[in-house]
Amino acid sequence: MSEKIKHKTSVGGQALIEGIMMRGPAGNAMAVRMPDGTIDVEVDHDIPLVKKHKMLGIPLIRGVVTYVDSMISGYKYLMKSADKSMTEEEKEEDMSKIDRWLTDHMGPAMMTVIGIISTVLGLVLALGIFMYLPTLLVDKFDEFIVRNADLSKLHPLFEGIVRIFVFVLYMWIVSRTKSIKRVFMYHGAEHKTIFCYENGLDLTVENVRKMKRFHPRCGTSFIFVILIISILLTSALVLIFPNLQSVSRPLWILLKLAILPLVTGIGYEFIKYAGKHENGLVKVLSAPGLLMQRITTNEPTDDIIEVGIEALKACITDNPEDDKI
């Protein structure tokens, strides 16, 4: 690179299986540590939907589009990294007897159907854990303990607090598994590498190692911002329309799902704002997400940092202005 300067960058990324994907002005770059110890780098020059179509780049709308686009591409890179990082022997061991039988007898079409069914079941499970369970618990709390009309107006607030607790507990349990601990090390390397670049330092293992692993533009912070905005918005709706509290619980959950695109859009705009500013509001709303990153990121080893560096180098240009926020 040419002259090094400090700047807030729009570059973001995602931890993968034995790898990291970075999004930058030169495209999406995926770096994966291969079974033989080498680092495989793959660059995808796909243009994000918000840049392909101007209408999708409108504030609030762009947040939802970017989030969905990132989820789809992120899953694709996650599967690619798993395939690249495993030896043939590990793939055979990882494939269950049922998977092997289905592959041999039903072919790839059936495996695609099973993948879709698994995704749908996963979404239903997620809705049950993070949407219905908090509502159910607070309803029971209201029924057996509170019995107070005024306090019932705070139902969305209590529900949001329970949802945050469930989310933190879930992530903490997941983080205890051996494989996820390593993924979270790659997550830490992603953040530290971006911080090194933003500070205008050469992308070396020594420089990256010194950086902090908690970044305000992380997806973890984004989720917390969404949770906070959701609490504020649903609370405001209940205060304005008190009768909403008396609707059936399935309808209440559908209402929250209906406003989720708006919540996501607002959350995205805040994260973009947080990437440019460091005022009191940003610090307060970013604090929960930064604290949560103590669970979702781990300190990386030097070999993991090397992967982060290769991914970042492949997605940036020689001109820092190209990725400036």
C-alpha positions, -999 to 999 in steps of 0.1 A, spaced: 0 0 0 10 36 -4 10 62 24 -7 48 56 -34 70 71 -59 66 99 -95 63 87 -128 47 95 -133 20 70 -164 4 56 -147 -30 54 -165 -57 73 -162 -94 76 -173 -127 90 -156 -156 108 -157 -189 90 -146 -225 96 -108 -221 97 -111 -189 78 -123 -153 74 -143 -135 48 -138 -98 43 -160 -74 23 -142 -44 7 -140 -23 -24 -121 -50 -43 -148 -76 -36 -155 -103 -11 -123 -121 -1 -123 -155 17 -91 -168 32 -90 -203 46 -63 -223 63 -60 -255 43 -53 -290 57 -17 -287 44 -11 -255 63 -13 -231 34 -38 -202 31 -62 -204 2 -75 -170 -9 -106 -166 -31 -120 -133 -43 -155 -128 -54 -163 -96 -74 -201 -97 -70 -216 -63 -66 -239 -59 -35 -276 -55 -43 -277 -20 -28 -251 -9 -53 -267 -27 -82 -301 -10 -78 -303 26 -65 -338 21 -51 -324 -5 -27 -298 19 -15 -324 42 2 -319 46 40 -339 21 60 -345 -1 29 -308 -6 24 -304 -21 59 -329 -49 53 -315 -56 19 -279 -56 31 -288 -79 61 -306 -105 39 -278 -103 13 -252 -108 40 -270 -138 55 -273 -155 21 -237 -149 11 -224 -156 46 -240 -190 46 -224 -197 12 -189 -188 24 -194 -208 56 -201 -239 37 -172 -233 13 -148 -228 41 -159 -260 58 -154 -279 26 -119 -264 19 -106 -268 54 -114 -305 58 -95 -334 45 -113 -361 25 -109 -384 55 -125 -358 78 -154 -353 54 -161 -390 54 -160 -391 92 -182 -361 95 -209 -375 72 -233 -396 92 -246 -430 80 -279 -414 72 -263 -386 52 -242 -411 32 -272 -433 25 -293 -403 13 -264 -391 -9 -259 -426 -24 -296 -434 -29 -315 -401 -33 -289 -380 -52 -281 -342 -48 -317 -331 -55 -329 -349 -23 -300 -334 -3 -311 -299 -15 -347 -306 -3 -334 -318 31 -312 -287 33 -343 -265 27 -363 -284 53 -334 -281 78 -333 -243 72 -370 -239 78 -369 -260 109 -340 -239 121 -360 -207 116 -390 -221 134 -368 -231 163 -352 -196 164 -386 -180 164 -397 -203 192 -366 -196 214 -362 -158 207 -397 -147 200 -424 -169 215 -405 -181 247 -399 -145 261 -436 -136 254 -447 -168 271 -425 -162 302 -436 -126 306 -473 -136 301 -469 -161 330 -452 -135 351 -481 -111 345 -507 -138 352 -493 -152 385 -473 -123 399 -480 -88 386 -518 -86 381 -514 -48 377 -529 -29 347 -502 -2 348 -474 -26 349 -489 -46 320 -480 -16 298 -444 -24 305 -449 -59 290 -427 -51 259 -399 -38 281 -400 -70 303 -402 -91 272 -372 -74 256 -352 -79 288 -360 -116 288 -352 -119 251 -318 -103 257 -311 -127 286 -321 -157 265 -299 -145 236 -269 -140 259 -274 -173 276 -277 -191 243 -245 -175 229 -226 -183 262 -236 -220 260 -227 -222 223 -193 -205 230 -183 -233 253 -181 -258 225 -146 -265 211 -153 -259 174 -171 -226 181 -143 -214 204 -120 -216 174 -145 -198 151 -146 -170 177 -108 -168 176 -112 -161 138 -139 -135 147 -114 -118 171 -87 -119 143 -112 -103 119 -118 -73 143 -81 -69 152 -70 -69 115 -96 -42 106 -85 -21 136 -49 -24 125 -59 -12 90 -80 17 104 -51 28 125 -29 31 94 -4 4 105 13 -21 83 -7 -54 82 18 -76 101 11 -102 127 29 -81 153 8 -50 146 -25 -69 145 -18 -87 177 -16 -54 196 -51 -43 185 -83 -48 206 -108 -74 195 -140 -55 202 -154 -35 172 -185 -12 172 -196 -23 137 -197 -60 146 -227 -81 138 -230 -88 176 -234 -51 182 -259 -49 154 -281 -76 170 -281 -58 203 -290 -25 187 -319 -43 170 -330 -57 203 -329 -23 220 -348 -6 191 -374 -34 191 -380 -28 228 -384 10 223 -406 6 193 -430 -20 207 -432 -2 240 -442 30 222 -468 11 202 -484 -3 234 -484 32 250 -501 47 219 -524 17 213 -531 1 247 -555 -25 232 -525 -42 215 -518 -59 248 -551 -78 246 -545 -93 211 -538 -130 209 -502 -140 213 -497 -154 178 -510 -120 165 -487 -101 188 -457 -121 175 -468 -115 139 -469 -78 147 -434 -79 160 -423 -98 129 -440 -72 107 -421 -43 122 -388 -63 121 -378 -48 87 -382 -13 101 -362 -22 132 -335 -38 111 -333 -7 89 -330 17 118 -304 -6 134 -283 -6 102 -284 32 100 -272 34 136 -243 10 130 -232 31 100 -235 62 122 -215 45 150 -188 37 125 -182 74 119 -188 89 153 -178 84 189 -203 105 209 -222 97 241 -252 82 223 -230 58 203 -211 47 233 -243 40 253 -260 20 226 -229 2 215 -218 -8 250 -240 -39 253 -228 -52 219 -191 -45 228 -196 -64 262 -212 -93 243 -181 -95 221 -163 -108 252 -183 -140 245 -184 -140 207 -147 -132 201 -115 -148 215 -79 -138 213 -65 -153 181 -32 -172 177 -6 -159 152 -16 -185 125 -52 -173 127 -41 -136 125 -22 -145 93 -55 -157 77 -72 -124 87 -44 -104 71 -46 -123 38 -84 -119 37 -81 -81 43 -53 -76 18 -73 -93 -9 -104 -71 -5 -89 -36 -3 -72 -13 -28 -41 9 -27 -63 39 -21 -79 41 15 -105 65 1 -121 36 -18 -134 21 15 -138 51 36 -172 53 54 
